[in-house]
Amino acid sequence: MYDCIVVGGGPAGLTAAIYLKRACKKVAIFEREVFGGQITKATEVENYPGFDRISGMELGNKMKAQAEDLGVECFYDEIIQIEKNGDVFQVITVDKTYESKTVIYAAGTSPRKLGIKEEEKFIGNGVSYCATCDGAFYKDKTVCVVGGGNTAIDDALYLSNICKKVYVIHRRDSFRAEPIKVSSLKEKDNIEFIYNATVEGIMGNDKVEALEIVVNDKKMEVKTDGVFVAIGSTPNTEILDNFFSLDANGYALSNHELETSVAGLFVAGDVRDKQVKQLTTATSDGTVAATFAIDYLNTL
Ligand SMILES: Cc1cc2nc3c(=O)[nH]c(=O)nc-3n(C[C@H](O)[C@H](O)[C@H](O)COP(=O)(O)OP(=O)(O)OC[C@H]3O[C@@H](n4cnc5c(N)ncnc54)[C@H](O)[C@@H]3O)c2cc1C
């Protein structure tokens, strides 16, 4: 029986695990993809104190190594269900059930999809949600980035250094992204902005060949080798439906101790209902959730 099982090996979950282990608790952390979470997709991080510049993958690896060195049990596995019977949680993977006195749910978010029919068919064959992961496949080619926030602008900047041409397709006529990022992008000579545009279709046989877009009510075709979708994210709370309270957008609700409506079940990081989703707020949440999970354990 674990004192705590942490679901999600991103910055929030790894921080929580580090705090719990340093309080001499028996703790396991489960990660279904990459320890380090979303930040492993960032080419460079410049706003995490202590590191003036570090790649996201290196930062994620350092966080995992720190947890492991302390004795946190790190598992590569997906949690598919959580139940509670009496005071004990059952944390369930495809082939095993683990028991724990508390759970910290730190499953983060996943990129939002365009929601058009051809999208699924072309994932991996021209449709991507991660420029830093897949950009290199588009060296000297033409790509489109869809979106207008920081991620879209970061992606376009990154791709402009690899690709021949980058279209930025945005549904409004101004960007939500930080002005300094937008200014840097506007200085690039291989970038073309298409404003007031929505993506209606993806065309191609085996791989993406063109995008069908509507600009100011007029249909247009943009020839492209790839499309990078950067239109926000959705919380990974699907396995929690009906288990505890979520807000209208599916984000986890909690009190100021980050405990949910289920006693002993805490949330941390981007998965919860909060305004600022950054590394520092994720690690802060991990600290708070672990501290109150430790208090809860001391009352059992
Ligand atoms: C491209 C990019 C660049 C960014 N750059 C910066 C930056 O420069 N500075 C900054 O402060 N922030 C940046 N961010 C934001 C930052 O990465 C996030 O705020 C932070 O990673 C959130 O941490 P988290 O632990 O809450 O969630 P996540 O990082 O999303 O981690 C959650 C983890 O849980 C795992 N998981 C989900 N469901 C399950 C399950 N059922 N079972 C097991 N595991 C599961 C996921 O695979 C994931 O690894 C960036 C994000 C992106 C995408």
The ligand as a Tripos MOL2 file, in Angstrom:
@<TRIPOS>MOLECULE
LIG
   53    58     1     0     0
SMALL
NO_CHARGES

@<TRIPOS>ATOM
      1 C1          5.4960   23.7910  -26.3320 C.3       1 LIG1
      2 C2          5.3310   24.2720  -24.9100 C.ar      1 LIG1
      3 C3          6.2120   25.2060  -24.3960 C.ar      1 LIG1
      4 C4          6.0810   25.6590  -23.0820 C.ar      1 LIG1
      5 N1          6.9810   26.5570  -22.6040 N.ar      1 LIG1
      6 C5          6.8950   26.9860  -21.3340 C.ar      1 LIG1
      7 C6          7.8680   27.8820  -20.7860 C.ar      1 LIG1
      8 O1          8.8040   28.2930  -21.4740 O.2       1 LIG1
      9 N2          7.7270   28.2710  -19.4850 N.ar      1 LIG1
     10 C7          6.7010   27.8320  -18.6990 C.ar      1 LIG1
     11 O2          6.6380   28.2220  -17.5240 O.2       1 LIG1
     12 N3          5.7690   26.9710  -19.1750 N.ar      1 LIG1
     13 C8          5.8350   26.5390  -20.4740 C.ar      1 LIG1
     14 N4          4.9060   25.6680  -20.9590 N.ar      1 LIG1
     15 C9          3.8110   25.2510  -20.0640 C.3       1 LIG1
     16 C10         4.2770   24.1410  -19.0900 C.3       1 LIG1
     17 O3          4.9120   23.1200  -19.8230 O.3       1 LIG1
     18 C11         3.0700   23.5940  -18.3350 C.3       1 LIG1
     19 O4          2.4300   24.6200  -17.6430 O.3       1 LIG1
     20 C12         3.5020   22.4960  -17.3390 C.3       1 LIG1
     21 O5          4.1820   21.4560  -17.9950 O.3       1 LIG1
     22 C13         2.2840   21.9210  -16.6130 C.3       1 LIG1
     23 O6          2.7380   20.8930  -15.7890 O.3       1 LIG1
     24 P1          1.7420   19.7350  -15.2630 P.3       1 LIG1
     25 O7          2.5890   18.8040  -14.5010 O.co2     1 LIG1
     26 O8          0.5660   20.3480  -14.6170 O.co2     1 LIG1
     27 O9          1.1540   19.0340  -16.5730 O.3       1 LIG1
     28 P2          1.8590   18.3370  -17.8170 P.3       1 LIG1
     29 O10         3.1710   18.9390  -18.1110 O.co2     1 LIG1
     30 O11         0.8060   18.3200  -18.8760 O.co2     1 LIG1
     31 O12         2.1260   16.8510  -17.3070 O.3       1 LIG1
     32 C14         1.0760   15.9410  -17.0980 C.3       1 LIG1
     33 C15         1.5780   14.5440  -17.3990 C.3       1 LIG1
     34 O13         0.5590   13.5990  -17.0400 O.3       1 LIG1
     35 C16         0.5970   12.5210  -17.9600 C.3       1 LIG1
     36 N5         -0.6990   11.8300  -17.9280 N.ar      1 LIG1
     37 C17        -1.9070   12.3250  -18.3250 C.ar      1 LIG1
     38 N6         -2.8820   11.4210  -18.0960 N.ar      1 LIG1
     39 C18        -2.2720   10.3310  -17.5410 C.ar      1 LIG1
     40 C19        -2.7540    9.0550  -17.1120 C.ar      1 LIG1
     41 N7         -4.0610    8.7390  -17.1780 N.pl3     1 LIG1
     42 N8         -1.8580    8.1660  -16.6090 N.ar      1 LIG1
     43 C20        -0.5270    8.4830  -16.5290 C.ar      1 LIG1
     44 N9         -0.0170    9.6810  -16.9500 N.ar      1 LIG1
     45 C21        -0.8850   10.5950  -17.4440 C.ar      1 LIG1
     46 C22         0.8880   13.2040  -19.2860 C.3       1 LIG1
     47 O14         1.4460   12.2950  -20.2200 O.3       1 LIG1
     48 C23         1.8680   14.3100  -18.8720 C.3       1 LIG1
     49 O15         3.2100   13.8950  -19.0270 O.3       1 LIG1
     50 C24         5.0150   25.1900  -22.2570 C.ar      1 LIG1
     51 C25         4.1140   24.2480  -22.7820 C.ar      1 LIG1
     52 C26         4.2650   23.7890  -24.0850 C.ar      1 LIG1
     53 C27         3.2830   22.7740  -24.6410 C.3       1 LIG1
@<TRIPOS>BOND
     1     1     2 1
     2     2     3 ar
     3     2    52 ar
     4     3     4 ar
     5     4     5 ar
     6     4    50 ar
     7     5     6 ar
     8     6     7 ar
     9     6    13 1
    10     7     8 2
    11     7     9 ar
    12     9    10 ar
    13    10    11 2
    14    10    12 ar
    15    12    13 ar
    16    13    14 ar
    17    14    15 1
    18    14    50 ar
    19    15    16 1
    20    16    17 1
    21    16    18 1
    22    18    19 1
    23    18    20 1
    24    20    21 1
    25    20    22 1
    26    22    23 1
    27    23    24 1
    28    24    25 2
    29    24    26 1
    30    24    27 1
    31    27    28 1
    32    28    29 2
    33    28    30 1
    34    28    31 1
    35    31    32 1
    36    32    33 1
    37    33    34 1
    38    33    48 1
    39    34    35 1
    40    35    36 1
    41    35    46 1
    42    36    37 ar
    43    36    45 ar
    44    37    38 ar
    45    38    39 ar
    46    39    40 ar
    47    39    45 ar
    48    40    41 1
    49    40    42 ar
    50    42    43 ar
    51    43    44 ar
    52    44    45 ar
    53    46    47 1
    54    46    48 1
    55    48    49 1
    56    50    51 ar
    57    51    52 ar
    58    52    53 1
@<TRIPOS>SUBSTRUCTURE
     1 LIG1         1 GROUP 0 **** ****
